[in-house]
Amino acid sequence: MARSDRLIELIQILRDGRLHRAQDMADQLSVSLRTLYRDMDTLAASGIPVEGTRGIGYRVTAAITLPPLNLTKVELEALHLGMAVVGDASDPELKEAARSLSAKIDAVLPEDRRSAPTGFGFAVYPFADAAFGFQHMPSLRRAIRARQKVRIEIKQKARSIRPLQLDYWGRVWTVLAWCETDNDFRSFRVDQISDLKILPAVFMEEEGKRLDDYLARET
């Protein structure tokens, strides 16, 4: 498993706010304790509110969600795109300004225990990778609103999904969906989607496959 994917998996494990033993997480991800400790240090450095001690366990202390500063997710997306451009600029002053702005925004994001931790962390994902996913964001937003099924391709594997929600994880956006291929809830990194097609089929709300069902399962 790539390190970036492993970090996303760690956040998925920690998002319930409970204390998780380092050894248990290492076993779940099939990595050594030393690797797990390095990954946790990386998450903390990227702005994820993680608290813990080696040998005891880790937990997320404050799950952060939208809307911050009265911003909608679409407005946050536009801000993120602008910061991605500035963050890759050759002007060092602009780069530093983007990092400073990210810290100020992160400091005032509201808390919501039901949602995944988010933020404007800069330590994990390169801007170029994160920006790649923006080509799919309009289609995903449209499909979520219209309750249309979507066919996506990630790492040469095609899946049929019911997109339910877009989440921001510090540079990286994910789409939470009911995956009809796996018959379970899944989160997919938008920047890893190589092909996306909105299908004509409209899905109906079915018990066990709704966003509320996912949130209830995570609490």
Backbone bond lengths (Angstrom), bond angles and torsions (degrees), N, CA, C in turn:
res aa  C-N    CA-C-N  psi(-1)  N-CA   C-N-CA  omega(-1)  CA-C   N-CA-C  phi
1 M - - - 1.462 - - 1.533 109.27 -
2 A 1.325 116.31 131.39 1.456 120.41 178.05 1.528 110.23 -62.96
3 R 1.336 116.13 150.46 1.466 119.58 -176.25 1.527 111.54 -61.38
4 S 1.333 117.34 -40.66 1.464 119.53 179.94 1.524 111.38 -62.00
5 D 1.342 116.79 -38.59 1.468 120.10 177.69 1.530 110.27 -68.85
6 R 1.331 116.22 -36.82 1.460 120.22 179.99 1.528 111.19 -64.57
7 L 1.332 116.80 -36.58 1.465 120.20 178.74 1.520 110.96 -65.83
8 I 1.334 116.32 -39.00 1.465 119.88 176.06 1.517 109.87 -62.82
9 E 1.332 117.38 -42.04 1.457 120.98 178.69 1.525 111.23 -62.04
10 L 1.325 116.47 -39.10 1.466 119.87 178.19 1.525 111.10 -62.10
11 I 1.327 116.26 -42.12 1.467 119.50 179.18 1.521 109.93 -64.22
12 Q 1.326 116.83 -38.26 1.465 119.84 178.07 1.529 110.49 -61.49
13 I 1.340 116.67 -38.94 1.463 120.70 179.22 1.523 110.40 -66.60
14 L 1.336 116.40 -41.91 1.464 121.28 -172.61 1.524 113.93 -82.73
15 R 1.324 117.45 -11.94 1.463 120.00 -169.78 1.532 113.56 -65.01
16 D 1.333 118.26 -15.52 1.462 119.25 -179.75 1.519 113.26 -78.14
17 G 1.356 117.13 -5.98 1.451 120.89 177.00 1.523 114.82 80.21
18 R 1.321 117.53 0.60 1.460 120.74 -179.00 1.531 110.67 -86.55
19 L 1.328 115.57 165.49 1.456 121.73 176.63 1.524 109.20 -80.39
20 H 1.329 116.29 127.57 1.466 121.73 -179.74 1.525 109.29 -120.96
21 R 1.319 116.78 128.83 1.451 121.68 178.31 1.524 110.37 -67.66
22 A 1.322 115.64 139.27 1.456 120.47 -178.77 1.526 111.23 -60.37
23 Q 1.327 116.64 -41.65 1.465 119.94 -178.62 1.529 111.19 -63.47
24 D 1.341 116.34 -38.93 1.470 119.97 179.11 1.529 110.54 -63.20
25 M 1.323 116.57 -43.11 1.468 119.77 -179.86 1.525 110.48 -67.81
26 A 1.330 116.90 -39.70 1.461 120.44 178.37 1.524 110.57 -61.78
27 D 1.336 116.59 -42.66 1.465 120.47 178.70 1.525 110.90 -64.62
28 Q 1.335 116.76 -39.99 1.461 120.68 -178.62 1.518 111.41 -64.72
29 L 1.336 116.80 -33.80 1.463 121.40 -178.33 1.525 112.70 -97.03
30 S 1.330 116.44 -0.67 1.470 121.99 178.45 1.527 111.78 59.43
31 V 1.346 115.60 46.50 1.463 120.72 177.34 1.529 108.39 -129.92
32 S 1.317 115.91 168.21 1.453 120.43 178.01 1.527 110.57 -77.66
33 L 1.334 116.03 162.44 1.466 119.95 175.99 1.521 110.86 -61.20
34 R 1.312 116.84 -37.30 1.459 120.57 179.83 1.523 110.94 -61.68
35 T 1.333 115.88 -42.16 1.472 119.97 177.65 1.523 110.62 -65.76
36 L 1.332 116.54 -41.11 1.465 120.64 179.43 1.521 110.65 -61.38
37 Y 1.328 118.02 -42.55 1.461 121.24 179.12 1.531 110.88 -62.55
38 R 1.328 116.37 -41.61 1.471 119.25 178.13 1.521 110.88 -63.43
39 D 1.333 116.63 -40.62 1.461 120.09 179.64 1.528 110.99 -64.44
40 M 1.328 117.24 -39.76 1.454 120.07 179.52 1.526 110.73 -66.78
41 D 1.319 116.96 -37.54 1.465 119.98 176.21 1.527 110.61 -63.30
42 T 1.333 116.40 -37.30 1.465 120.78 179.27 1.524 111.03 -66.78
43 L 1.331 116.79 -42.61 1.461 120.10 178.31 1.525 110.86 -61.37
44 A 1.314 116.59 -43.87 1.462 120.28 179.69 1.519 111.02 -63.36
45 A 1.341 116.90 -39.84 1.460 120.74 -179.33 1.526 111.72 -69.88
46 S 1.334 117.19 -23.85 1.465 120.53 -178.56 1.522 112.78 -86.52
47 G 1.339 117.44 0.43 1.460 120.01 175.92 1.514 114.74 104.07
48 I 1.337 118.49 -3.62 1.460 120.30 176.94 1.530 108.58 -70.88
49 P 1.345 118.44 127.74 1.475 121.00 -175.15 1.523 112.34 -74.88
50 V 1.332 115.98 75.88 1.460 122.02 -178.11 1.520 109.68 -101.76
51 E 1.315 115.82 137.44 1.466 121.70 177.24 1.521 107.76 -128.33
52 G 1.325 117.37 136.22 1.457 118.48 178.47 1.509 112.58 174.66
53 T 1.304 114.19 172.04 1.454 122.05 -179.77 1.519 108.91 -134.94
54 R 1.316 115.94 136.04 1.454 119.91 177.43 1.527 109.73 -59.86
55 G 1.330 115.17 131.61 1.448 120.28 -178.58 1.513 113.80 94.52
56 I 1.336 116.97 -14.61 1.467 120.65 179.46 1.529 109.87 -113.12
57 G 1.310 116.98 -67.93 1.451 119.48 178.96 1.515 111.64 163.86
58 Y 1.331 115.12 178.13 1.462 121.86 -177.64 1.524 109.63 -134.75
59 R 1.314 114.47 152.40 1.461 120.63 173.52 1.517 108.94 -153.08
60 V 1.333 115.85 156.89 1.459 121.79 174.19 1.516 107.63 -83.92
61 T 1.311 117.10 125.65 1.469 121.18 -173.93 1.517 113.40 -87.10
62 A 1.337 117.85 -23.74 1.469 119.66 -177.23 1.509 108.55 -155.08
63 A 1.327 115.87 98.74 1.455 119.42 176.28 1.520 109.60 -68.96
64 I 1.307 116.42 128.76 1.462 121.19 -174.11 1.515 109.87 -111.54
65 T 1.315 115.46 137.07 1.447 118.32 -177.90 1.521 110.44 -141.34
66 L 1.323 116.10 -176.62 1.448 122.71 -179.64 1.531 108.91 -99.24
67 P 1.311 121.56 165.03 1.463 125.86 0.24 1.519 113.47 -89.87
68 P 1.339 118.61 129.38 1.448 122.23 173.88 1.518 111.11 -90.42
69 L 1.312 117.03 145.51 1.456 121.35 176.83 1.526 112.00 50.67
70 N 1.325 116.38 32.81 1.458 121.79 -178.14 1.524 112.67 62.59
71 L 1.315 117.13 25.70 1.461 121.01 176.76 1.520 109.95 -90.72
72 T 1.333 115.76 140.76 1.457 119.78 171.21 1.523 108.44 -83.76
73 K 1.309 116.33 169.95 1.461 119.22 178.47 1.522 111.28 -64.44
74 V 1.319 117.18 -33.85 1.463 119.72 178.34 1.526 110.51 -67.89
75 E 1.344 116.37 -39.44 1.463 119.74 176.60 1.527 110.67 -65.52
76 L 1.329 116.21 -39.05 1.461 119.54 176.45 1.523 110.62 -63.86
77 E 1.315 116.38 -38.74 1.466 120.75 177.20 1.523 111.01 -59.86
78 A 1.350 116.44 -44.18 1.465 120.37 178.80 1.526 110.74 -63.64
79 L 1.334 116.56 -41.27 1.459 120.34 178.47 1.527 110.70 -64.53
80 H 1.316 116.16 -42.47 1.463 120.99 178.97 1.522 111.00 -61.41
81 L 1.335 117.06 -42.43 1.456 120.63 179.48 1.526 110.96 -62.32
82 G 1.344 115.91 -42.78 1.461 119.04 178.02 1.516 111.74 -63.77
83 M 1.340 116.59 -39.89 1.459 119.68 178.82 1.524 111.15 -68.26
84 A 1.332 117.27 -31.72 1.461 120.18 177.31 1.523 110.73 -63.69
85 V 1.326 115.78 -40.50 1.462 119.94 178.49 1.525 110.58 -66.36
86 V 1.331 116.13 -48.25 1.459 120.38 -178.64 1.530 111.10 -66.79
87 G 1.326 116.32 -37.22 1.453 120.05 -178.62 1.511 113.63 -65.56
88 D 1.337 116.96 -22.37 1.465 120.80 177.58 1.525 112.20 -101.04
89 A 1.314 116.83 8.19 1.457 120.52 -179.46 1.529 110.34 -70.79
90 S 1.320 115.39 158.44 1.465 119.73 -179.58 1.529 111.72 -82.01
91 D 1.331 116.45 -15.79 1.457 121.28 -179.21 1.528 109.85 -75.88
92 P 1.322 119.71 111.80 1.468 121.37 -177.56 1.526 112.84 -62.27
93 E 1.335 116.93 -30.17 1.464 119.71 179.82 1.523 110.72 -68.01
94 L 1.346 116.19 -39.82 1.460 119.85 177.51 1.526 110.99 -67.48
95 K 1.321 116.28 -38.99 1.460 119.56 177.34 1.524 111.05 -59.40
96 E 1.324 115.63 -45.91 1.454 119.91 -179.34 1.521 110.86 -66.16
97 A 1.337 116.94 -35.45 1.459 120.58 177.71 1.523 110.90 -63.79
98 A 1.341 116.76 -39.12 1.462 120.46 178.32 1.517 111.00 -64.15
99 R 1.321 116.57 -40.71 1.457 120.55 179.01 1.532 111.36 -67.55
100 S 1.333 116.18 -39.40 1.452 120.29 178.24 1.527 110.76 -65.15
101 L 1.345 116.27 -42.41 1.456 120.69 178.42 1.522 110.60 -62.18
102 S 1.321 116.94 -40.58 1.458 120.12 -179.41 1.521 111.08 -61.15
103 A 1.324 116.79 -40.54 1.465 120.87 -179.79 1.524 110.95 -65.01
104 K 1.335 117.08 -39.77 1.467 120.32 -179.80 1.523 111.27 -67.25
105 I 1.329 116.54 -40.30 1.463 120.10 179.42 1.518 110.09 -66.44
106 D 1.339 116.02 -43.88 1.451 120.65 -178.07 1.527 111.39 -61.75
107 A 1.317 116.67 -31.33 1.465 120.92 -176.13 1.521 112.98 -71.33
108 V 1.335 117.59 -20.53 1.459 119.40 -175.95 1.524 113.46 -115.35
109 L 1.322 117.64 8.64 1.460 119.00 177.02 1.522 109.67 -66.95
110 P 1.340 117.95 137.67 1.463 120.39 179.94 1.521 111.08 -75.33
111 E 1.338 115.34 166.79 1.452 120.67 -178.45 1.521 110.29 -105.27
112 D 1.329 115.00 145.55 1.460 121.13 176.78 1.524 107.23 -150.95
113 R 1.307 117.22 113.01 1.455 121.72 -173.44 1.532 113.25 -66.73
114 R 1.324 117.77 -18.80 1.451 119.19 -175.75 1.517 112.33 -80.53
115 S 1.305 117.83 -17.17 1.457 120.42 -169.65 1.514 112.11 -108.54
116 A 1.315 114.53 164.48 1.460 120.84 179.68 1.513 110.37 -71.23
117 P 1.335 118.83 151.32 1.458 120.89 176.08 1.515 110.32 -64.80
118 T 1.328 115.53 135.92 1.450 120.19 178.42 1.511 108.10 -130.86
119 G 1.314 117.41 -172.39 1.449 119.55 179.63 1.503 110.96 152.76
120 F 1.317 116.95 179.95 1.454 122.32 -178.91 1.520 110.39 -108.86
121 G 1.345 117.14 43.06 1.462 121.01 -178.84 1.521 111.93 -63.68
122 F 1.325 116.81 144.52 1.459 121.90 -177.02 1.520 113.14 -114.71
123 A 1.324 118.33 -0.53 1.463 119.08 -167.48 1.525 113.96 -87.53
124 V 1.326 118.96 -12.44 1.460 119.29 -168.96 1.518 114.00 -109.48
125 Y 1.328 117.77 -54.14 1.455 120.56 -168.22 1.521 112.40 -107.20
126 P 1.355 117.77 133.27 1.472 119.99 176.62 1.519 110.61 -68.71
127 F 1.327 115.72 146.32 1.466 119.57 -178.04 1.516 112.10 -60.64
128 A 1.338 117.52 -37.71 1.463 120.12 -176.38 1.524 111.13 -60.66
129 D 1.346 117.32 -41.27 1.459 120.62 179.44 1.515 111.11 -66.92
130 A 1.331 115.83 -44.54 1.457 119.78 -178.31 1.525 111.36 -64.29
131 A 1.320 116.88 -40.26 1.460 120.80 -176.98 1.520 112.24 -67.66
132 F 1.331 117.49 -24.13 1.462 120.52 -179.32 1.524 111.65 -59.17
133 G 1.322 116.46 -34.97 1.452 120.06 -176.36 1.514 114.95 -72.26
134 F 1.319 118.02 -12.62 1.465 119.96 -176.51 1.518 113.03 -65.04
135 Q 1.320 118.04 -22.22 1.459 119.79 178.74 1.530 111.54 -64.78
136 H 1.338 116.95 -24.22 1.469 120.48 -177.63 1.522 113.52 -96.65
137 M 1.327 117.57 -11.75 1.469 119.59 -174.20 1.532 113.53 -61.80
138 P 1.350 120.32 -44.43 1.471 118.77 179.43 1.521 112.90 -59.61
139 S 1.335 117.19 -40.91 1.468 120.46 -179.82 1.522 110.92 -66.34
140 L 1.325 117.00 -40.08 1.459 119.87 179.63 1.521 111.55 -67.11
141 R 1.333 116.96 -41.57 1.468 119.68 177.25 1.526 110.45 -60.68
142 R 1.329 115.47 -43.70 1.468 119.81 -179.19 1.527 111.04 -63.89
143 A 1.326 116.76 -40.89 1.461 120.42 -179.12 1.521 111.41 -68.03
144 I 1.336 117.50 -37.82 1.462 120.77 178.29 1.524 110.35 -63.27
145 R 1.309 116.51 -44.26 1.473 120.27 -178.51 1.527 111.69 -67.06
146 A 1.344 116.68 -38.98 1.462 120.82 -176.37 1.521 112.71 -90.40
147 R 1.345 117.12 -3.49 1.458 122.49 -177.25 1.527 110.61 55.90
148 Q 1.303 115.23 49.40 1.459 121.02 177.60 1.523 110.42 -103.31
149 K 1.316 115.14 142.01 1.446 120.17 175.94 1.529 110.01 -70.84
150 V 1.319 115.11 152.91 1.462 121.14 -176.56 1.532 108.68 -132.60
151 R 1.311 115.07 140.40 1.466 120.48 172.78 1.520 107.25 -103.17
152 I 1.330 116.58 122.77 1.457 120.67 178.08 1.523 109.62 -121.12
153 E 1.316 114.72 156.83 1.462 120.35 175.00 1.524 108.20 -127.22
154 I 1.331 115.85 123.58 1.466 122.97 178.20 1.521 108.06 -130.94
155 K 1.323 115.37 124.88 1.471 121.10 179.41 1.520 110.76 52.18
156 Q 1.336 115.27 45.09 1.465 124.32 175.33 1.525 113.30 65.36
157 K 1.333 116.95 19.50 1.452 121.00 175.01 1.523 109.03 -117.96
158 A 1.324 116.29 125.02 1.461 121.50 -179.17 1.526 109.82 -90.19
159 R 1.318 115.75 140.93 1.458 121.96 179.21 1.523 109.42 -137.89
160 S 1.318 115.32 147.71 1.460 121.49 171.74 1.516 107.30 -104.81
161 I 1.348 116.88 125.19 1.459 120.38 -175.17 1.520 111.55 -130.77
162 R 1.334 114.22 159.55 1.456 122.02 169.09 1.526 106.43 -109.19
163 P 1.320 119.14 98.31 1.472 120.43 -177.31 1.521 111.20 -67.07
164 L 1.351 115.92 133.38 1.460 120.97 -174.78 1.519 113.51 -116.86
165 Q 1.347 117.53 -34.53 1.464 119.84 -173.62 1.518 110.10 -164.14
166 L 1.333 115.58 143.60 1.457 121.90 173.02 1.520 108.61 -101.47
167 D 1.330 116.29 134.85 1.461 121.79 -179.37 1.523 109.77 -126.02
168 Y 1.327 115.37 148.81 1.464 122.18 -179.55 1.514 109.28 -111.15
169 W 1.345 117.48 130.32 1.453 122.28 -173.12 1.519 112.81 -124.08
170 G 1.302 119.00 28.56 1.449 120.19 -177.48 1.516 109.70 82.97
171 R 1.321 116.51 85.03 1.467 126.11 -174.10 1.516 113.34 77.77
172 V 1.302 119.25 -35.58 1.455 121.20 -174.48 1.532 110.84 -103.50
173 W 1.338 115.75 130.74 1.460 122.35 173.09 1.521 108.48 -99.12
174 T 1.327 116.32 142.00 1.458 121.45 173.44 1.519 108.76 -125.05
175 V 1.334 115.16 154.49 1.460 120.42 173.59 1.523 107.50 -111.79
176 L 1.324 114.67 121.85 1.460 120.58 174.26 1.517 107.55 -84.78
177 A 1.311 116.53 131.32 1.462 119.60 -174.28 1.517 111.17 -148.65
178 W 1.328 114.68 158.32 1.456 119.82 164.49 1.522 106.14 -87.61
179 C 1.318 116.18 116.67 1.465 121.39 -177.37 1.524 108.73 -90.73
180 E 1.321 116.40 113.92 1.456 120.01 179.86 1.523 111.01 -73.42
181 T 1.322 116.98 -21.47 1.465 120.43 177.69 1.524 110.50 -71.35
182 D 1.348 117.12 -42.89 1.468 122.10 -179.88 1.525 112.93 -94.22
183 N 1.331 116.64 -10.46 1.471 121.86 -177.69 1.528 111.34 56.72
184 D 1.357 115.07 46.90 1.462 120.41 180.00 1.524 108.28 -164.79
185 F 1.358 116.03 168.73 1.450 120.20 174.71 1.520 109.30 -73.47
186 R 1.327 115.95 141.57 1.451 121.82 178.21 1.529 109.17 -144.35
187 S 1.336 115.79 149.37 1.464 121.85 171.35 1.519 107.74 -111.95
188 F 1.333 116.40 129.87 1.456 121.71 -178.63 1.521 110.03 -119.69
189 R 1.318 116.68 134.50 1.456 120.27 174.67 1.523 109.55 -70.20
190 V 1.328 115.74 124.60 1.460 120.50 -176.54 1.528 111.13 -64.67
191 D 1.346 117.35 -34.21 1.459 119.41 -178.31 1.525 112.73 -71.59
192 Q 1.343 117.50 -10.61 1.463 120.28 178.42 1.522 112.32 -96.57
193 I 1.327 117.57 -2.29 1.462 121.01 178.49 1.522 108.49 -77.90
194 S 1.324 116.56 116.41 1.466 120.62 -179.10 1.523 112.11 -88.38
195 D 1.337 116.51 -23.97 1.471 119.80 178.87 1.523 108.46 -150.25
196 L 1.325 116.21 141.19 1.465 121.34 -178.74 1.519 109.13 -142.01
197 K 1.330 115.76 135.12 1.462 120.98 177.80 1.519 109.27 -140.24
198 I 1.324 116.24 125.12 1.460 120.65 175.05 1.519 108.53 -75.49
199 L 1.329 116.80 126.85 1.454 121.88 -178.11 1.532 110.37 -89.43
200 P 1.320 117.65 154.15 1.468 119.48 -179.53 1.519 113.31 -69.31
201 A 1.333 117.82 -18.97 1.461 120.87 -176.94 1.530 111.21 -70.87
202 V 1.326 116.18 133.24 1.465 122.78 175.42 1.519 107.82 -102.95
203 F 1.340 116.92 131.48 1.457 118.87 -178.77 1.526 110.77 -96.01
204 M 1.324 115.10 144.68 1.450 122.27 177.50 1.526 109.41 -94.61
205 E 1.319 116.47 155.88 1.459 120.83 176.40 1.525 109.05 -66.41
206 E 1.336 116.46 119.40 1.465 121.19 178.52 1.520 109.30 -121.84
207 E 1.323 116.06 136.82 1.459 120.50 -179.92 1.526 110.30 -58.00
208 G 1.324 115.16 132.57 1.458 120.86 -179.68 1.509 113.57 93.15
209 K 1.336 117.62 -9.86 1.459 121.12 -177.51 1.527 112.58 -123.34
210 R 1.333 116.79 9.06 1.461 121.56 -176.96 1.527 111.03 -93.80
211 L 1.333 115.19 163.38 1.462 120.34 176.68 1.517 110.59 -59.49
212 D 1.337 117.65 -41.30 1.454 120.89 179.04 1.515 111.75 -61.17
213 D 1.327 116.88 -34.79 1.470 120.67 178.26 1.529 109.91 -66.10
214 Y 1.316 115.87 -39.88 1.467 119.18 179.01 1.526 110.20 -65.30
215 L 1.332 116.70 -46.05 1.459 120.41 -178.68 1.526 110.95 -63.34
216 A 1.333 117.07 -37.46 1.454 120.54 178.84 1.522 110.41 -66.78
217 R 1.312 117.05 -35.65 1.455 120.70 -179.57 1.531 111.92 -70.08
218 E 1.340 115.84 -28.85 1.459 120.65 -176.50 1.526 112.77 -83.45
219 T 1.339 117.75 -16.64 1.471 120.29 -177.79 1.528 110.73 -84.42
